[in-house]
């Protein structure tokens, strides 16, 4: 009973499909933010927006790259035993 509840909570906390979509969307958002901030604010009186926006977008893209490298490890650790049982590899 406790294991079943733990699995439900784990699925709610880390949903692999939703996480993959969020990784792609946030990475693209970071790239687009950098591009448009550079176009609009690089040579204006609001250069501070360019500086902080550039830093934010670089941080967001690097964070998403790190999350995308960690994502398969999390999915395999959660689903690995289940996949082995389904394929008959667990002995």
C-alpha positions as CSV (number, residue, x, y, z in Angstrom):
1,X,0.0,0.0,0.0
2,X,2.8,2.4,0.9
3,X,4.7,1.6,-2.3
4,X,1.6,2.2,-4.4
5,X,1.1,5.7,-2.9
6,X,4.8,6.4,-3.3
7,X,4.6,5.5,-7.0
8,X,1.6,7.8,-7.5
9,X,3.4,10.7,-5.8
10,X,6.5,10.0,-7.8
11,X,4.5,10.1,-11.1
12,X,2.9,13.4,-10.1
13,X,6.2,15.0,-9.1
14,X,8.2,13.9,-12.1
15,X,6.1,13.2,-15.3
16,X,8.6,12.3,-18.1
17,X,6.4,13.4,-21.0
18,X,5.6,16.7,-19.4
19,X,9.2,17.2,-18.4
20,X,10.4,16.6,-21.9
21,X,8.0,19.2,-23.3
22,X,9.0,21.7,-20.6
23,X,12.7,21.2,-21.4
24,X,12.1,21.9,-25.1
25,X,9.8,24.9,-24.5
26,X,12.0,26.6,-21.9
27,X,15.2,26.1,-24.0
28,X,13.5,27.6,-27.0
29,X,12.1,30.4,-24.9
30,X,15.6,31.2,-23.6
31,X,17.0,31.3,-27.1
32,X,14.3,33.5,-28.4
33,X,14.6,35.8,-25.4
34,X,18.3,36.3,-26.1
35,X,17.7,37.0,-29.7
36,X,14.9,39.6,-29.2
37,X,16.6,41.3,-26.3
38,X,19.7,41.7,-28.3
39,X,17.7,43.3,-31.2
40,X,15.7,45.7,-29.1
41,X,17.9,46.7,-26.2
42,X,21.5,46.4,-27.2
43,X,22.1,50.0,-28.3
44,X,19.5,51.8,-26.3
45,X,19.3,53.7,-23.1
46,X,18.0,50.5,-21.5
47,X,21.2,48.6,-21.9
48,X,20.7,47.1,-18.4
49,X,17.7,45.2,-19.7
50,X,20.0,43.7,-22.4
51,X,22.7,42.8,-19.8
52,X,20.3,41.1,-17.3
53,X,18.1,39.6,-20.1
54,X,21.2,38.1,-21.7
55,X,22.4,36.7,-18.4
56,X,18.9,35.3,-17.7
57,X,18.6,33.6,-21.2
58,X,22.1,32.1,-21.0
59,X,21.3,30.7,-17.6
60,X,18.0,29.3,-18.7
61,X,19.5,27.6,-21.7
62,X,22.4,26.1,-19.7
63,X,19.9,24.9,-17.0
64,X,17.8,23.2,-19.7
65,X,20.8,21.6,-21.2
66,X,21.7,20.2,-17.8
67,X,18.2,19.1,-17.2
68,X,18.0,17.4,-20.6
69,X,21.2,15.4,-19.7
70,X,19.8,14.4,-16.4
71,X,16.3,13.6,-17.7
72,X,17.2,10.2,-19.2
73,X,19.0,9.1,-16.1
74,X,15.8,9.9,-14.0
75,X,13.5,8.1,-16.4
76,X,15.8,5.0,-16.6
77,X,16.1,4.8,-12.8
78,X,12.4,5.0,-12.4
79,X,11.3,2.7,-15.2
80,X,14.3,0.4,-15.6
81,X,13.0,-2.4,-13.4
82,X,9.6,-2.2,-15.0
83,X,11.1,-2.5,-18.5
84,X,13.2,-5.4,-17.5
85,X,10.1,-7.2,-16.1
86,X,8.1,-6.5,-19.3
87,X,10.9,-7.8,-21.5
88,X,11.6,-10.9,-19.4
89,X,15.2,-9.8,-18.6
90,X,14.8,-9.8,-14.9
91,X,16.0,-13.1,-13.5
